[in-house]
């Protein structure tokens, strides 16, 4: 959504994806503005995906090392299998999380509160510089 001020007491609202028609509304009637930041969503998805992927990779590496250690052919590579699982899981989680976060975006809501206007009167003290 774009927010442009044309007249001091009116705003022009336009949806960026053309889902809603453009319209002019009084500035006082605007209660909130909702936007989605896709770049921030990608960064948040990257972090969330990395942590979930690393945990899943560690669990997978631990399970594989337990299966491999039962066989005498592979020896005991528990730490190596877990480390490779963490690295691969974190990388896959980063990529998937960034793609999903970029597509969905991070929501931001800007709330406006009502402002009471006090008319200037002669009793109002004036401050002069």
TIDRENTI-140965 format. One record per residue: x, y, z negated of N, C-alpha, C in turn; residue number from 1; residue in one letter. Coordinates in nm, 2 decimals, padded with zeros to 4 digits. Each point is the difference from the previous one (the first is absolute). Layout:
BEGIN
X  Y  Z  X  Y  Z  X  Y  Z  NUM  A
...
This chain:
BEGIN
00.08  -00.12  00.00  -00.08  00.12  00.00  00.09  00.12  00.00  1  X
-00.04  00.10  00.08  00.07  00.13  00.00  -00.08  00.10  -00.08  2  X
00.07  00.09  -00.07  -00.07  00.10  -00.07  00.06  00.14  00.04  3  X
-00.09  00.07  00.07  00.04  00.13  00.05  -00.09  00.11  -00.05  4  X
00.06  00.11  -00.04  -00.08  00.11  -00.05  -00.02  00.10  00.11  5  X
-00.13  00.02  00.05  -00.02  00.10  00.10  -00.06  00.13  -00.05  6  X
-00.09  -00.02  -00.09  -00.07  00.12  -00.06  00.04  -00.01  -00.15  7  X
00.03  00.10  -00.07  00.04  -00.01  -00.14  -00.09  -00.08  -00.09  8  X
-00.13  -00.01  00.03  -00.09  -00.07  -00.09  -00.06  -00.13  00.06  9  X
00.05  -00.03  00.12  -00.04  -00.13  00.07  00.12  -00.07  00.04  10  X
-00.01  -00.13  00.01  00.10  -00.09  00.05  -00.05  -00.08  00.11  11  X
00.09  -00.04  00.09  -00.03  -00.09  00.11  00.05  -00.13  -00.02  12  X
-00.08  -00.10  -00.01  00.04  -00.14  -00.03  00.00  -00.08  00.13  13  X
00.10  -00.07  00.03  00.01  -00.09  00.11  00.06  -00.13  -00.03  14  X
-00.06  -00.11  00.02  00.05  -00.13  -00.02  00.11  -00.03  00.10  15  X
00.11  -00.05  -00.04  00.11  -00.03  00.09  -00.03  -00.11  00.09  16  X
-00.08  -00.10  -00.04  -00.03  -00.11  00.08  -00.13  00.01  00.07  17  X
-00.06  00.12  00.00  -00.12  00.03  00.07  -00.12  -00.09  -00.05  18  X
00.01  -00.05  -00.12  -00.11  -00.08  -00.06  -00.12  00.09  -00.03  19  X
00.03  00.12  -00.04  -00.11  00.09  -00.04  00.01  00.13  00.09  20  X
-00.11  00.06  00.03  00.01  00.12  00.09  00.06  00.12  -00.08  21  X
00.06  00.09  00.07  00.05  00.12  -00.06  -00.11  00.08  -00.05  22  X
00.02  00.07  -00.11  -00.10  00.09  -00.05  00.06  00.11  -00.09  23  X
-00.08  00.10  -00.02  00.04  00.12  -00.08  -00.08  -00.01  -00.13  24  X
00.07  00.01  -00.11  -00.07  -00.01  -00.13  00.05  00.12  -00.08  25  X
-00.08  00.05  -00.10  00.05  00.10  -00.09  00.11  -00.06  -00.09  26  X
00.10  00.09  -00.02  00.11  -00.05  -00.08  -00.04  -00.04  -00.14  27  X
-00.10  00.06  -00.06  -00.04  -00.03  -00.13  -00.06  -00.14  -00.01  28  X
-00.05  -00.06  00.11  -00.06  -00.13  00.00  00.10  -00.11  00.01  29  X
00.12  00.03  00.02  00.10  -00.11  00.01  00.04  -00.04  -00.14  30  X
-00.03  -00.13  -00.03  00.02  -00.05  -00.13  00.13  -00.09  -00.01  31  X
00.03  -00.07  00.11  00.12  -00.08  00.00  00.04  -00.02  00.15  32  X
00.13  -00.03  00.01  00.05  -00.03  00.14  00.07  -00.13  -00.02  33  X
-00.03  -00.10  00.09  00.06  -00.13  -00.01  00.09  -00.02  00.13  34  X
00.12  -00.04  -00.02  00.09  -00.02  00.11  00.08  -00.13  -00.02  35  X
00.05  -00.05  00.10  00.09  -00.12  00.00  00.13  00.03  00.05  36  X
00.11  -00.03  -00.07  00.13  00.03  00.04  00.06  -00.14  00.04  37  X
00.02  -00.02  00.13  00.05  -00.13  00.04  00.15  -00.02  -00.02  38  X
00.08  00.10  00.00  00.14  -00.02  -00.03  00.02  -00.04  -00.15  39  X
-00.07  00.07  -00.09  00.00  -00.04  -00.14  -00.05  -00.14  -00.02  40  X
-00.10  -00.04  00.07  -00.06  -00.13  -00.01  00.10  -00.11  00.04  41  X
00.08  00.03  00.11  00.11  -00.09  00.04  00.10  -00.02  -00.11  42  X
00.04  00.11  -00.06  00.10  -00.01  -00.11  -00.05  -00.07  -00.12  43  X
-00.13  00.02  -00.03  -00.06  -00.08  -00.11  -00.01  -00.14  00.03  44  X
-00.04  -00.03  00.12  -00.01  -00.14  00.05  00.13  -00.07  00.00  45  X
00.11  00.07  00.04  00.13  -00.05  00.00  00.04  -00.04  -00.14  46  X
-00.02  00.08  -00.10  00.04  -00.03  -00.14  -00.08  -00.12  -00.05  47  X
-00.14  00.01  00.02  -00.08  -00.11  -00.05  00.03  -00.13  00.07  48  X
00.02  00.00  00.13  00.03  -00.12  00.07  00.13  -00.06  -00.03  49  X
00.10  00.09  -00.03  00.13  -00.05  -00.04  00.00  -00.08  -00.14  50  X
-00.08  00.06  -00.09  -00.01  -00.07  -00.13  -00.07  -00.13  00.00  51  X
-00.11  00.00  00.08  -00.08  -00.12  00.01  00.08  -00.11  00.08  52  X
00.06  00.05  00.11  00.08  -00.09  00.08  00.12  -00.06  -00.07  53  X
00.06  00.08  -00.09  00.12  -00.05  -00.07  -00.05  -00.11  -00.10  54  X
-00.11  00.03  -00.07  -00.05  -00.10  -00.09  -00.04  -00.13  00.06  55  X
-00.07  00.01  00.12  -00.04  -00.12  00.07  00.12  -00.07  00.06  56  X
00.10  00.08  00.04  00.12  -00.07  00.05  00.08  -00.07  -00.11  57  X
00.00  00.06  -00.12  00.07  -00.06  -00.11  -00.07  -00.14  -00.03  58  X
-00.13  00.01  -00.01  -00.07  -00.13  -00.03  00.02  -00.10  00.11  59  X
00.00  00.04  00.13  00.02  -00.10  00.10  00.14  -00.05  00.00  60  X
00.10  00.09  -00.03  00.14  -00.05  -00.01  00.02  -00.10  -00.11  61  X
-00.07  00.03  -00.11  00.01  -00.09  -00.12  -00.06  -00.13  00.03  62  X
-00.11  00.00  00.07  -00.07  -00.13  00.03  00.08  -00.08  00.10  63  X
00.06  00.07  00.10  00.09  -00.07  00.10  00.12  -00.06  -00.07  64  X
00.06  00.08  -00.09  00.12  -00.05  -00.07  -00.03  -00.12  -00.08  65  X
-00.12  00.00  -00.06  -00.04  -00.12  -00.08  -00.02  -00.12  00.09  66  X
-00.05  00.02  00.12  -00.02  -00.11  00.09  00.13  -00.05  00.05  67  X
00.10  00.09  00.03  00.13  -00.03  00.05  00.08  -00.07  -00.10  68  X
-00.01  00.04  -00.13  00.09  -00.06  -00.10  -00.04  -00.14  -00.04  69  X
-00.12  -00.04  00.04  -00.04  -00.14  -00.03  00.08  -00.09  00.10  70  X
00.04  00.06  00.11  00.08  -00.08  00.10  00.15  00.03  -00.03  71  X
00.08  -00.10  00.00  00.14  00.01  -00.02  00.07  00.06  00.11  72  X
-00.06  00.02  00.12  00.07  00.04  00.12  00.03  00.15  -00.01  73  X
-00.09  00.08  -00.06  00.02  00.15  00.00  00.07  00.05  -00.12  74  X
00.00  -00.07  -00.11  00.07  00.05  -00.12  -00.09  00.10  -00.07  75  X
00.06  00.08  -00.09  -00.08  00.09  -00.08  00.03  00.14  00.05  76  X
-00.10  00.06  00.07  00.01  00.13  00.06  -00.11  00.09  -00.05  77  X
-00.04  -00.01  -00.12  -00.12  00.07  -00.05  00.02  00.15  00.01  78  X
00.11  00.05  -00.04  00.02  00.15  00.00  00.00  00.05  00.15  79  X
00.07  -00.07  00.08  00.00  00.04  00.14  -00.13  -00.01  00.07  80  X
-00.08  -00.10  -00.03  -00.13  -00.01  00.06  -00.10  00.11  -00.05  81  X
00.01  00.03  -00.13  -00.08  00.11  -00.05  00.04  00.13  00.06  82  X
00.13  00.02  00.01  00.05  00.13  00.05  -00.04  00.02  00.15  83  X
00.01  -00.11  00.08  -00.05  00.01  00.14  -00.15  00.02  00.00  84  X
-00.07  -00.07  -00.08  -00.15  00.02  -00.01  -00.04  00.14  -00.03  85  X
00.07  00.06  -00.10  -00.03  00.14  -00.04  00.03  00.09  00.11  86  X
00.11  -00.01  00.07  00.04  00.09  00.11  -00.10  -00.02  00.12  87  X
-00.03  -00.12  00.03  -00.09  -00.02  00.12  -00.14  00.05  -00.04  88  X
-00.05  -00.03  -00.12  -00.13  00.04  -00.04  -00.01  00.15  -00.01  89  X
00.10  00.06  -00.05  00.00  00.15  -00.02  -00.01  00.07  00.14  90  X
00.08  -00.06  00.09  00.00  00.06  00.14  -00.13  -00.02  00.07  91  X
-00.06  -00.12  -00.01  -00.13  -00.02  00.06  -00.11  00.08  -00.06  92  X
00.01  00.01  -00.14  -00.10  00.09  -00.07  00.01  00.14  00.04  93  X
00.13  00.05  00.01  00.02  00.14  00.05  -00.06  00.03  00.13  94  X
00.02  -00.09  00.09  -00.05  00.02  00.14  -00.16  00.00  00.00  95  X
-00.05  -00.10  -00.06  -00.15  -00.02  00.00  -00.06  00.12  -00.08  96  X
00.06  00.03  -00.12  -00.06  00.11  -00.08  00.01  00.13  00.07  97  X
00.11  00.03  00.07  00.01  00.13  00.07  -00.10  00.01  00.12  98  X
-00.02  -00.11  00.07  -00.09  00.00  00.11  -00.15  00.02  -00.05  99  X
-00.03  -00.07  -00.11  -00.14  00.01  -00.06  -00.02  00.14  -00.06  100  X
00.11  00.05  -00.07  -00.01  00.13  -00.06  -00.01  00.11  00.11  101  X
00.07  -00.01  00.11  -00.01  00.09  00.11  -00.14  00.01  00.06  102  X
-00.05  -00.12  00.01  -00.14  -00.01  00.06  -00.11  00.06  -00.09  103  X
00.01  -00.04  -00.13  -00.10  00.04  -00.09  00.02  00.15  -00.05  104  X
00.12  00.03  -00.03  00.03  00.13  -00.06  -00.03  00.02  -00.14  105  X
00.06  00.10  -00.06  -00.02  00.02  -00.15  -00.10  00.11  -00.01  106  X
-00.11  -00.03  -00.08  -00.10  00.11  -00.01  00.04  00.11  -00.10  107  X
-00.04  00.12  00.04  00.02  00.11  -00.09  -00.13  00.08  00.00  108  X
-00.05  00.03  -00.12  -00.12  00.08  -00.02  00.04  00.13  -00.07  109  X
-00.04  00.11  00.06  00.02  00.13  -00.06  -00.14  00.05  -00.05  110  X
-00.01  00.01  -00.13  -00.13  00.04  -00.06  00.00  00.15  -00.03  111  X
-00.11  00.07  00.02  -00.01  00.14  -00.03  -00.10  00.01  -00.11  112  X
00.03  00.09  -00.10  -00.10  00.03  -00.10  -00.07  00.13  00.02  113  X
-00.11  00.01  -00.06  -00.08  00.13  00.03  00.07  00.11  -00.07  114  X
00.01  00.11  00.06  00.07  00.12  -00.05  -00.11  00.11  -00.02  115  X
-00.01  00.05  -00.12  -00.10  00.10  -00.02  00.07  00.14  00.03  116  X
-00.08  00.07  00.08  00.05  00.13  00.04  -00.05  00.11  -00.09  117  X
00.09  00.07  -00.06  -00.04  00.11  -00.10  00.01  00.13  00.08  118  X
-00.11  00.07  00.02  00.01  00.13  00.07  00.08  00.10  -00.08  119  X
00.08  00.08  00.07  00.08  00.11  -00.06  -00.10  00.10  -00.04  120  X
00.02  00.05  -00.13  -00.09  00.11  -00.05  00.09  00.11  -00.06  121  X
-00.06  00.10  -00.04  00.08  00.11  -00.06  00.06  -00.04  -00.13  122  X
-00.06  -00.10  -00.07  00.05  -00.04  -00.13  00.13  -00.09  00.01  123  X
00.02  -00.05  00.12  00.11  -00.09  00.02  00.13  00.08  00.00  124  X
00.09  -00.03  -00.09  00.13  00.07  -00.01  00.08  -00.02  00.13  125  X
00.06  00.11  00.04  00.08  00.00  00.12  00.14  00.00  -00.04  126  X
00.08  -00.08  00.07  00.14  00.00  -00.03  00.07  00.06  00.12  127  X
00.08  00.10  -00.03  00.07  00.07  00.11  00.15  -00.03  -00.01  128  X
00.06  -00.02  00.11  00.15  -00.04  00.00  00.08  00.12  -00.04  129  X
